[in-house]
Amino acid sequence: MKILTVDVGTGTQDIFLYDSRLDLENGFKLVVPSPTMIVHRRLREATRQREAVLLTGVTMGGGPSQWAAEEHARAGLPIYATPDAARSFNDDLEAVEKMGIRVLSEDEATSLPAAMRRVELLDFDFYGIQKALAHFGVSLDDLQAVAVAVFDHGNAPPGYSDRQFRFDYLDERIRAENRLSAFAFRAEEVPEIMTRLGAVVVSASRAKDSILGEVPLVVMDTAPAAVLGASLDPAIAVRERVMITNVGNFHTLAFRLGPSGIEGVFEHHTGLLDLPKLEKLLLSLADGSLQHTDVFGDHGHGALIYDPTPLPLVGDEGSVVENLGVVVTGPRRNLMRPSTLRPYFAVPFGDMMIAGCFGLLAAVADVLPELGEPIRASLRGAGGSGTPPWEIN
């Protein structure tokens, strides 16, 4: 059984091809530039060449791509975008226009000169991945499922804080189903408010002449995927309670986990954190005193405590491995390297960079139960239980 997993971040997109016949350490993997970085580079090249640009495609991650688009406009060069592409930068199309990007209907876009540089926006480029793997003789024709993770703020109503909207969504998912895999959905079950997840489904559906029309697609939020993947490290999976922090390029999210599921969570912007501030948040999350306003009032997304029972972080003197109160993953995990909390740096199946892919794989076992047993058998193969205690109903 083969499953393609793709974890789309800001800096990289991490790709892992699961094969149930192999140990997970032997699965084929790629760590390559993220879609938003690819668009960034294409737009920077168009700016150097003084070319007009049309952005097409679907809603995708912003950040670097938006910065390059704004730079292009500031250079006095024409840049157009279709509505779905424009929403990559802001759900409010008037705000996109204020960036200097002219929003055109799909019909208007077709009337632009054919020679104009066109840049397609999408988070999930199945054809690109298929072509890259085919170069090494790896076929994707026999997939049983595809799973993709992206970070989605959701489409907040006018006048509603994007940060509060995102955190309300996290709260709703945790209260509905208290487990990390609650943030994963079959393609046909994606909430309408989660526009970036929905755009991944659209991208997959447009690959009509590929095998994607024949296999199930699962989409998931990146941070819970990374935390779930990190929890599969055998040294962590044996713990009954633990706190796992994903220090991403843009967002830092920490889950406190225990037998009842998710005991607490906070989400902040990594760029607004330094080590003392992050340690303070983690200590407050651990002892149950963290308040939503502690994070939201600092321009983060928020915090919630579901179980006030304190999680002791500092035990008796011993090695870091023996004190797994704080676990760290993510591309900016080195922020925690000098921490006095003695964090454990998770390495699931020998590779931190694709922790999100392993989390996706574990989520697929829940969302597509017909595929669950082979996946859990593979996860058990590295000495873990196959299912961490906080993922068991």
N, C-alpha and C positions, 0 to 999 in steps of 0.2 A: 504494500500500500504506500502511495506517495502523496504527500501534501505539500504544496508550496506556501511558505509563510513569508510575509513581507512587512517589516516594521519601518514605517516612514517617519524619520525625524527631521530636524532642522539642518543638521550637518551631513548626515548620511542616511541612506536607506539600507537596511540590513536584511539580507535575503538568505533563507535557509530552506533547503529541499529535504523534507523528512522522507525517509525510506524505512519502513518497518523491518526490512531485512537486515538493516545495519545498526550497529551501535550508534547512538546519537553523535558521539564524537567523530564518527566517520561520515556524517552527512555533508553534502556539498553546500558551501556557503559563499556569499559575496557581501562585502561591505564597500559600497560605492557612493558617489555624491548623491545627496538627496534631490528629489525633483525640484524643490525651490532653489537649490544651488545651481542646478542645471539651467533653469530659466534665468537666474541671475546672470550667469556667464553669457548666455545668448543675448540678453538685453544689453549687457556691457559691450559686447562686440558690435551690436547694432548702433550703439551710441558712438563708438569709435569710428564706425564707418559712415556716420551721419545719415542713417537710414530711418525712414518712417516704419512704424511697427503696428501690427494688428495682433492683439491677444485673443485667442479663441480657446475653445475647450470647455472645461468644467471648473467648479470651485475647488481650489486646492489650498495648501498651506502658503502663507504669506511670508513675512519677514524679509529674507534676502531678495526674493523676487519683487516685492513691493518697493524696497529701497532702490533697486535698479530701475524700476519703472518710473519712480519719482525723479531719479537722477536724469533719466532720459528726457522727461518733460521739462525739467529745469534747464537742460541744455538747449531748449527751444526747438526740440524735434517733435514731430507729430507722433502721438501714440494713441491708439484706439483699442477698445476692448468690447467684446460682446457681453451681455448682462451676466451670464453665469461665470465667465472668466473674471469680470470686474469684481464679483462678490468675493473673490479670493482676498481682496484688500479691505473690503468693508461691505457689510450687507446693505448699507445705505448708499445707493448709487449716486446720490447727489454729493456725498462725501468723496466718492471716487472721482467725480468730475472736478472737485475742488483741488485734487492732487495734480490736475493737469492732464488727466486721462479722459478722453472723450468716449462715452459709452454709446455704442451703436446697436441697433437691433440686428438679428441674424441676417435679415434681408438687406439692410443697409450695408452690412459688412461685405456681402457678396459683390457689391458694386465698386469696391475699392480696387485700385490697380492690381493686376495679377503679380506684378513685379515687387509689390510691397512685401517686406519680410513678415512672415507669419510665424508666431510662436504659440504652440499649443500648450495649454495649462492642464495638467492632470497629475494626481498623486500616484496613480497605479498604472504603469506602462507595461502591460503584460507582454506586448510584442518585443519591447526592448529587453526584458528579462529573458524571454524565450530565445531571442537571437543571441544574447550573451552566452547563455548556457549551451546552446547548440554549437557554438564555436568550439566548445570543449567536448563535444560528442554526447551531451546530456539532453535527452528529450523530455518534454513536458506533455507528451500525448497521452500518458497513462495516469494522469492525476485523479485522485479520488476527492480532493477538496482544495480550495484556495482560501487563505486567511490573510487579511491585511489590517494593519493598525495605523491609525492617524490620530492626531490631537484635534479635537473639535470643540470650539467654544459654543457652538450652537447658534441659532438665529434668534437673537433676543428681540422682543417687540420694541417699537420706538419708545425711547425714554426709559428703557429698562437697562440697567448696568450689565454689560457683557460679562463682567467678573461675577456678579451675583447670579446671573442666569446660568453660567457654567457651574457654579457651586450648587445652585438649586438642583441642577440635573444630577450631579454626583450624589446629593442627599437623597433624591427620589429613587435612584437606582439601588442605593444601599438599603433603604427602607423596604423596597419592593423585594429584594433578594440579596441577603447579606453575604455576598461572596464576590471575589474579584471577577469571576467569569460573568457576573451580571452585566458587565460593561461590553460584552460581546453579543452580537446579533447575527442571525441568518439574514441574508440580503433582503428578503421580503419583509423582515420585521424591524428594520431600522426606523427609529422615531423620526417623524417628519421634521422636527426642530433641529435634528443633527444633520445639517446640510453638507458638511464635508464627508461624513460617513456615507451619506446618500450619493455624493458625487463619485465616490469610489465604486459604488454599485453601478452607476451610469457608465463609468469608464469600462467596467468589465462587460456590461451588456452590449456596448458598442463594438466589442471585438467579436463580431458575429461569425466570422469564418474561422474562429479558433475553437479550442476545446472548452472555453469558458462557458459556453452555452449549455454544456452537458454536465458540469460538476457544480456542487454547492459552493457558495461563497459565504464566508464569515468575516465580519468587520468588527473592529474593537478599538477602544481608546488606548493610546500608546502607554500612558503612565500605569494604569492597572496591569497592562500586558507585561511591562518591564518588571513590576513588583512581583507578579505571579511567577514570572520566569526566574527571578532571583530567588524566590522561595523554594525552588526546586534544587538548589545547591544542597547536597546531602547533609552538610553541617547545619543547615537551617531547617530543613524539613523535619528533623527530629525534635525541634523545639515546639513546645505547646503554645508559647506566646512569644511574640517578637515584634519589632518595629522596623519596617523596611522603607528606606528613603531613596527615591529616584531623583538624582540631581541632573536634570536635563539642561540642554543649552538655553532654553527659554523659561522652562517651568520646573520647579521643585515640588514634588508631592511625596508626602509620607503617610503610610498606613500603619496603624497599630493593630495587630492581628492576634486573635486568640481562638479558643474552642468555639465561641459563639459567632465567630466571623470577624467582621471589621469592627473594632472597638473605638476607633477614632481616626480622623484624617485631617490633614491641612494641605493646602496648595498655594504656592507663592510664586513670584517671578524670580528666577535665579539671579538676574542682574541686580536685584535689590537686596540680595543677601550677602553677608560676609560670614565667616566662621562663628564669631560670637553670637550673631543674631540667629543663625541656623541652630546652633547648640541650644540656645534659649527656647526656641520653638519646640525642638525635640524633647527637651526636658519637661516642658509644659504639657506636651501631648502625652508623654509617658505618665506623668502624675495626675492627669485628668483635669488640670486647671486651665488649659488653653481655651480661649474664647474666640468666637468668630471675629469679633472686632479687632482682636490682636493682629490678625492677618489682613482682613479686609481694610481696616483703617490704615494699614501700611501699604496700600495699593496692591495687595495680593487678592486671591480669590476667596479665601475663607478657611474656617476650621469648624469641626463638629466633633463632639465626644458622645459616643453611643453607650459606652460602658465606663463608668468613672473609676473602676478598680485600678489602682496604680500598677504600673509595670516597672519594677525595680531595674535600673539601668546599670548600676555599679554594684557588683557583688564582691566576693572575697578576692584577694589578690590572685592573679592567674594570667594565663596567656589570653590573647585576644580571641582565639578560637573558643575558649571556654566561656567567654563573656559575650554572648551573641545578642545582647539587648538591643543594639543598634546595628542594622545591616545597611550597607550602601551599595547602590548601583548607579549607572548612568554615565554619560560622556563627560560630565564635569564632577565626577565623584572625588577627584583629588582635592576639592574644596574641603573635604572632611579628613584628609590624610593626617593633619596634625592634631586632630580633635582629642581632647582629654576624655571623651566618652569611649575611647578605644573601639571604634567601629570595626565591624567585619566586612571586608569587601567581597561580595558574592561573586562566585565564578561557576555558574551552573554549566555542567558538562564541559568544563574547561574553557569557556568563552563568555566573558561579560558582554562583549559587543552585541551578541545576538540573544541576550536574555529576553528581549521582547518577543523574539520569534519562538522561543521555548514557551513563553507565557501564552502566545497565540495557540500553540499546539495543545497546551493543556486546556485552554478554553474551548477549542474545537471538540475535545473529548466530551465536554458538557453540552455544548450547543448542538452537536451532531452525535447523539449517543450511539448511533449505529456504527460509528468509527471509534468509539471510546476505548474498547478493550485493547486493541493493538497499541494505541497511543500510550495508555497507562502501563502496559507491559514494557514499553520502551523507556518510559520515565522511571520505572522501578529498576531497570537494568543497571543504573548507576548507583544503586544502593539506597535510593529514596523509597518512599512509600507509594509513589505514583500520584498521590493526592495529599497535599498538605492538610493538617487538621482544620484550618480555617476555611477550607473549600468543601468540607464534608457537611452535608445537610444534617 
